[in-house]
Amino acid sequence: MSLVLICLLIAVIMPILAKAPLAFAQNKQQGGYDNRHPRAQQNALVGFGARAKAAHENSFEALIMFTPGALSVIALNQVGPIAQYLCIAFILARVAYLLSYWFDFHLVRSICWGLGFFCSIGLMVVALY
């Protein structure tokens, strides 16, 4: 169970870590980071900054998909090797997703998103059986 919880903790922290490249891009803009209107500044980003913003936001969306599966296998006492592998695969897919988004590898990014999605669904299936 602890491996699933560790993966869940990483998934919870990932959107916050994904904010760092976004903040970096905002800071590089003329005038630096606008802490009074950060979202308006984010909306004006292009290139790497825009991709960093999208990757940051998608981290929250992925968390919403992963959490029910991870909690289901814990609650239903279905934390076995398959559930653990799915959790690890989800985290690896999400790290690869972030990197491919930041560096504009769009096809790799889509594949990584799909892997993460299927890992999340797989956890729900494991919880059912």
Stockholm file with secondary structure:
# STOCKHOLM 1.0

chainA/1-129         MSLVLICLLIAVIMPILAKAPLAFAQNKQQGGYDNRHPRAQQNALVGFGARAKAAHENSFEALIMFTPGALSVIALNQVGPIAQYLCIAFILARVAYLLSYWFDFHLVRSICWGLGFFCSIGLMVVALY
#=GR chainA/1-129 SS CHHHHHHHHHHHHHHHHTHHHHHHHHHHSTTCCCSSSHHHHHHTCCTHHHHHHHHHHHHHHHHHHHHHHHHHHHHTTCCSHHHHHHHHHHHHHHHHHHHHHHTTCHHHHHHHHHHHHHHHHHHHHHHHC
#=GC SS_cons         CHHHHHHHHHHHHHHHHTHHHHHHHHHHSTTCCCSSSHHHHHHTCCTHHHHHHHHHHHHHHHHHHHHHHHHHHHHTTCCSHHHHHHHHHHHHHHHHHHHHHHTTCHHHHHHHHHHHHHHHHHHHHHHHC
//
